[in-house]
Amino acid sequence: MAEHDSPAPTETPAPTETGTDTSTRALLGPGHFLARLPMHRLVLGVAAVLLLFRIWLAAVTPITGDEAYFAFWGWQPDWGFYDHPPMVGWWLAPLMALSWDEWVVRLPALLLPFVLAGLSGWLVRRSGIAFAEERGWLTALLVLLLPTSVWNVFITTDTPLVFFSLLSVAAYVVALERQGWQRWALHALAGLMLGLAFLSKYFSVLLGVAFLVHVIVARREEGWRRFAEFALFVAVALLGPALNIWWNCSHCWANIMFNLYNRHESSGWGKSWANPFLYVLTLGYVATPFLLAALWKFRDEVKNAIAQPGLARTAFWLAAVPLGLFAALALAKKIGLHWLLSFITLLCILAASSLPMTALRRLAAWLGAFAALHVVLLLVVSQLPLSTWEKADFHRGLVLTFRSQELLQRLEPYANDYAFASDGYSNAVTLGYNARRYFMVFGLASSHARHDDILTDFRELDGKNILILRKSEPNPGEYAPYFRDVQQLAFQVEGVTFYQVLGHGFDFHTYRERVLRDVKQRYYRIPGFLPMNGCYFCERYFPDEECR
């Protein structure tokens, strides 16, 4: 039986305003006014207002360190990059060629909520359930009013991940309704979209596990054919990992080393018992307490919906499995807010497919109030001076981000005679993005964002001058071993002291033995079971030594 061939559930229509008694109005609560509005106009109006707000936010907020880091991937696109698979760099490459303006390079993230809202609403409208047309528009409204739909205009690897993940879900849902060659073709398309999601971020594997669970548990009535269809799905999806493995094999297994080894120094089972509680709080915020409370309050209706083959059942399994796996992972490490974004839209689809109409309208009203609160807070915060945060640990970083041009003016006299650098990737790429000139990372730095190891060849800097800009004071003699002579200057911006280290006559050989060898031991000890066709770091600096 096809996934959506079962009869659609029925529901008593919501009362109209005429003849609605006081008790019914109280039941409708804040969602009562939604019953009187043309839903498509309401959704389009909210989308228009939200679009204007997001364009403003993207234009006035300076590029952050992570965003600038990914922007430099787009500046020099390749088949792969250090931290993650290459998709976000591929997305940014044409935009970077067009313009470096913040709102341009943020366009994919800026537009993502509207794509998600449109696609999820379309899935619900075509599902055949009672009130499908209005439920579809309400689905889109729920997605648009999620907190991250309000403020998340920032460049991350999660933007293409979320996009391709939902496309994969949509192709899969439609495939289950078709027969013949169309069913097979749509399974292949769903696999291709999952493969592209993998080239965005490895977390797509969790969605792949969810597909497998759905095939085993929720499609038992289809017999063995479902496993043949899933085999085709997997075969096409593996094209993404194959490309990623090919690149990693000749590039120090950089993605694997970062994601499975180097970034987890502080992780481990039971190391922080706060992590599970933080995960619950994070999920509660991203999905909103209102959405989770509605799903719980109407759990009987949700159970009835997912008991039948259909969209609600598919959305439930494809959301519940990854979110459950994250809950287990939270016992070992902190779960990032952005990790959850691929699956929250599915919770909106589940709610829209199973909740009573009155509850759904009421939920949309509460989400609208929550979204409006975010808008007001962001408008207020945008008007506060940077000095408001002067006692916070992140104040120095804020000044560097928001006052980059003032810092760069201090460096202008040295532009022709020095290579520019900073002591960490966030400072370096933020300054580099605003200067439209690459700043390298000088020193050991951290396990994160070591793409500079690919871009910078310190051999070429031997004997040259290097200017290192820092937001913390260097230790006495910290840079003396690496230069013929060193001069240190200090200046203030917004009350924050920054430091310029002017190094003359860079000594590459000393730097290799004292810094690059440490980098090799920490971050390029590649396990022996991984076959290697090349490693840029070891071939460049330690050609006679193994990267093992």
N, C-alpha and C positions, 0 to 999 in steps of 0.2 A: 504493500500500500504506500502510495506517495505520502510525503510528510504532511501535506495540507489537504488530503482528500477527505478527512473526517468532517462530519457536520460541524458548522460553526456554533459555538455556544451562544445561547440567547440571553438577553438581559432586558429587564423592564426599563423603558426609556426614562431619562431624567425628567422630572416635572418641569413644565414650562412656567414662566413667571405668572401667567394668568392662572388664578385659582390655586397658587401655591400657598399653603397655610403657614402659620408661624412656626410650627414644629419642623416642617420641611425646610423652611428658610434657615432655621438654626442648624439643621443637619448639613446643609450645603456650606454654611459658614462663609469663610473668605472666598470660597470658590463660586459663590452664588452669582456674582456679576459675570463670570465667564460663561454661564449658561445663556446669557442674553446677547453675547457678542458674536458676530460672524468670525468663526475661529481662524479662517485663513487670513483675514485682515489683521487680526490681533497678532498672529505669528509673524506676518510680514512686517508689521509695524515694530514689533520688538526686535526683529532682525535688523531693521534699518537703524534703529537707535543704537543697538549693540555694535553694529558695524562702525558707525561714526565714533563711538566711544573707543573702540579698539584701535581705529586708525589714529586717533588722538594719542592714545597711550603708547602706541608703537612709535609715534613721531617724537614724543617729548621725553621718552625714557632712553638714556644712553645705552649703548651696547654693553652688555655685561661680559665678564671674563669668559664664561663658557660659550656664549654666543660668538664672541670674537674668535675664539679657538676654532669653532666650526666654520666660521667665515673664511679663515685661512685654508681650510680644506677646499672650499669652493674656489679660492684664489688660485690654487694649484691642484686641480682635480686629478685623481689617480684611481686605480682599481681597488685601493684600500688605504686605510689610515690607521694610526696607532691604536686608539682606544676602542673603536667600534667598527663594524662594517661600513661601507662607503656611501650609503644612500643619501644621507643628509648633505654630504659634500657634492654629490651629483645634482641634488636639487638646487643648491646654492650657486653652482658654477654659472649658469646662465644669468642669474640675478646679479651676481657680483660683476659679470661682464657688462651688465646694463647700468648698475649704479651701486654705490656703497652707502647710500642713504639708509638710515635705520628702517624706515617703514617699507622700503623695497626688499631688503634682504629678509625681513620678517614676514613677507607676504604669505608664504605657505602656512606658517603658524597663525597668522592673522585671520586667514580665511577658513581654517580647518573646522571650527565649530559649525559653520554654515553648511559645509559639505556633510558633516556627520549628521546634522539635524535633518537635512534634506533626504539623505539616504535612509536613515532610520525611520523617518516618517513615511517614506515610500514603502518600506518593508511592511509596516503595520497597516497602511491603507490597502495594500493588496492582499492581506492575510485572510480575508473572508470572515473575520469575526464580527460580532454585533457592533454597530456604530463604528465600523472600520475607518470611514472617512474622517470623522471627528477625532477618533483615537490617533490617527496618523498625524494630524495637525498638533494634537496635544503631545505626542511623542517628540516632534520637532521642538515644541516649546520647552519641554523638560530639558532637552539637550542644550538648548540655547541658554537656559537659566542656571545651569550648573556653575559653581564657582570658577572653575578653570576656563569655562567659556567666556567669563567676564574679563579675567585679567591675564590669562596666559597667552601673551603675544610673543613669547621668547623662542629663539631658535634652539631646538633640542633634537636629539636623534629620535625622540618619541613622536615627533610630528609625522614623519613618513610611516613609522611603525603603526600608529593609530589608524592612519588613512588606509594603508594596505590591509591591516587586520580586518577592518570593517568591510572592505571590498571583498575579502576572502569569505567572510561570514555571509554577505549578501549573495555571492555567487553560489555558495553551498546551499543556502535556503532555497533559492530558485531551482537549483539542480534537483532537489528532493521533490519538486512538483512536476518535473518533466519526465518524459519517457524517450526511449530510443537514443539516437546519437546526441541529441541536445543534452540529455542527462549526463552522458559521458563527457561531452565538451565542457559543460559547466563545472563538473568536478575537476577537470584539468585546469580550468580558469581559476577556481578557488585555490588549487594547489600553487599555481603561478603567483597569485597574489600573496599567499603565505610565504613563498620563496622570496618575494620582494620585501615583505615585512622582515624576514630574517636578515636581509641585506641592510636593514635599518637598525635592528637591535636583536640580540640573542633571545630576549624575552619572548619573541614570537614562538619559541619552542613550547611555551606554556599553552598557547592557543592550539598548537598542534596536538598536544596531549589531550586538551579538551575535546578536539574533534574526534580523537580515538575513543575516548570515553563515551561520547555521544553515539558513535557508531556501534559500540559494544552494548551499551545499556539501553539507549533510547530508540534504537532502530531494529530491535530483535525480530519484529514481525516481518522484516524484509528478507530474512534468510541470508544465505551466503553471498548473494549478489552484492550486498553492501561492502563486503571485504574486498571484492574485486574493484569496486568503485574507489574505495579508500586507497587501495594499492596504486591506482592511477594518480590519485590526488597526491600521495606521498612522492611518487616518482617525479612528478613535475615540480613539486615543492623543493626537492633536493637539488634542483639546479642552482638555487641561491647558495646553500652551503657549499656546493662543489666549487663555485667561483671563489667563495671566501677562503676555502681551504687551499686552493691553488695559489692565491696571493700570499696567504700566511706562510705557506711552505717555503717561499723564497724571500720572506721578510721577517725572519726571526720569530715566527709565530706570535707576532706582536699582539693581536687581538686576544688570543688564547692566554698568553702570559699575563696580560692585564686583567682580563675578566675572571680568570680561574685561579690566579696565583698572586700577582703583585698587589692588587687592590684590597686584599683581605687580611692584612696583618693584624687588624684589631677584631676580626670576626672569629666566631667559634661557638659551638653549642654551649649555651648557658653562660656565656661571658657577660651578657647584659640582660638581666631579667626585665629591664624597662622596655626592651624592643617589642615584645608582643603587645604591650599596652599602647606604645606609640603607633603600632600598626593599626590597632582598633581606632585610635583617635584620627589617624590619617585617613582611613577608609571612611570614617564617619564624616570627616570634612569634605573629602572629594565627592562622595556620593550624596552628601548632605544628610543630617539627621532626619529630615522630613521624608526623603525617599526611603531610607531604611526603615523608619517607623511605619510608613504606609505599607511596605511589603510585609512587615511583621504583623501589623494589625489585621490585614486582610490575607493572612497566610492560608486560610481555608480556600479562598478564591484563587490564590496563587497555586496551591496544590491541585485544585481541580483543573486549572488551565494547563499545568505541565503534565497532568496525567494523560492528556490526549496528545497525539501527534500534531505538531503545529509550531508556529513561531515561538510561542511562549516556552515550550519545552526546549527548543533549540537554544534560545537566548539564556535560559536558566543554566543549562549544562556548560555552555561556552563561557559563561561568567563565573559560575560557582567553582569549577575546577581550578582555573588560575588563581582566583582569590583565595581558595583553600590552600593551594600550594604556597602562596605568599605567606599565609598564616603560619604554615609549618616552617618556612624559611626564616620567619621573624624570630624564631627561637635561637637562630645563629647569627643574624645580622640585622641591621637597621634597614627597613624597607622604605625606599624613597617615594615621595608623593607622586612623582611623574611615572613611576613604574605601573601604577594602577590605571592609567588613563585609557588603555586599550579596552578595558572591560567595563567601565562605568556606563558607557552608552548602551551596552547590552542590558544593564539593570533598568535603564529607562524604557527600553523596548519591552522588557518583562513586565514592568509596572503598567505600561500602556496597554498591554495585551491581556491583562488579568484583573486589574482593579475595577471596581464599579465606577461608572462615569462620574457620579457625584464626588467620590473620593479622588478621582483623577483630576477633576477640576480644582478641588481644594488643594491638592498637592502642587499643582501648577501655580496657584496663588501664593502659597507659602514660599515656593522657590523664587517667585518673582520678588517677594519682599526681601528675601535673602540676597538676591542678586542686586537689588537696589541699594541695600546696605553696603555691599562691596563697592559699588560705584561711588557712593557718598564718601566712604572712607578713603578711597584712592584719590578723589578730588581734593579732600582735605589734606592728605599727606603730601600731595604734589605741591601744595602751597607753603609747606613748612621749610624754613631755612635748614641748610645742612648742619648748622650749629646745634639744632635740636638734638642731634644724635652724638654730640661730641664726647659723651661719657660711655658710649657703647663701644664694644670691641671692634665692630665693623666700620667705625667712623672713618678710619684711614682709607679703607677700601672705597667707601662712598665718595670721599674727596677725590681719590685717584680716578674713579669712574666718571663723576660729574664735572670735574675740573681738569680733565685730561689736556685740553688745549692750553691751559695756563702752564701746566707742567712741560708740555712740548715746546712752548715758547722759550723756556729756560734752556732747552737742549739745542735750539736752532743754531747757535754759534758753533756747535761742534759737529754739525751734520756732515760736513765734507771730509773731516779728518778722523772720525771715529765710527766703528761699528757699534750699533746701539743694542743694549741688552737690559734684562732685569733678572732678579734672583728667583723668580717663580713664574709659571706659565700664565697665571691670571693677570698679573701686572704687565707681563711682556706683551701678550696679545691684545689687551685693552689699549695700551699705549700704541702698539703697532697699527691697530685698526684705525684709531683716530689720526695717526700720522700718515696713514697710507704707505707705511714703510715697515718692513718686518723687524721686530725686536726678537733676538734670540734669548734663550734661557742660559744664564751663566751660573755654574755651580751644580751641586748634586740635585737640588729640587726634590720632588716627591715622585711617587709611583704614578700619579695622575698626569694625563695629558703630555706624554713624552713624545708627541709627534715632532717636537723640535729635534729629537735625535735623528730623524729622517731628513729634516730640512737644513740643518746646520752642520757643516763640515769644519771642525775646528782646525784641521790641518791647513786650510786656506787662510786662516787668521794668524798664523805664526809670524811674529814680528810686528804685527799691526796694533793699532790703538783701539781700545774698547771702552765705551762709556756704559757703566752699569747704574741704572736708576733704581733706588730702593725706597721703601716706605718705613724701613726700620734701620737703626744705626748698625753698621758693620762692626764686628768684633775687631779689636786692635790687631793689626797685622794680618787680617783674614785674606787679603788679596795680594799681599807682598810676594809670596812665592811664585805667582803666575805672571808677573810683569817686571820689566826693567826698573821702573819706578811707578809709584802710585800717589795720586793726589785726591783728597777728599773734600768735597764742598757740601754745604747744607743750605737749604732755603725753605721758606714756609709758604703754604697755600692754605687758606681757610683755617689758619691756626695749627695746621699739621706740618711737621718737619719732614722733609724728604731729603735724601742723600744721593749725591752724585759721586761715583767712584770713577776717576779718570785713570785708566790703566794704560801705560805706554810700553810698547814693545812686548806683546804677548808671547809667553814661553809655552808653546804647545806641548813639548815633551814632558815638562813638569806637570802640566794640567792633565795630560793623559795618565800619568802614573798616580797622581793624587786624587783626581776626580773621576775620570772616565773609567779607570779600573774599578773603582768602587761602584760606579753605575753598572758596569758589566756584572759584578758579583751579585748585586742586589736584584737587577731587573732582566738580565739576559742569560740566566742559567737555565737553559732550555732542557727539559726532560729528555732523556735518551731515547724514549719510545717514539718521539715525534721526529719523523724524517725531515731533513732540511736540504733545500736546494740553494740556500744562501741566507746571509744575515748581514744587512747593511752596516750594523754597528760593529760587529767583529771584523768584517772584511775591511772596514775603513780604518779602525784603530788597532786591532789586534789580529792581523792576518795570519800569524803563526800559532794562534791559540784557538782552542775549541770554545764555542759558546755553549758549554754544557755545565 
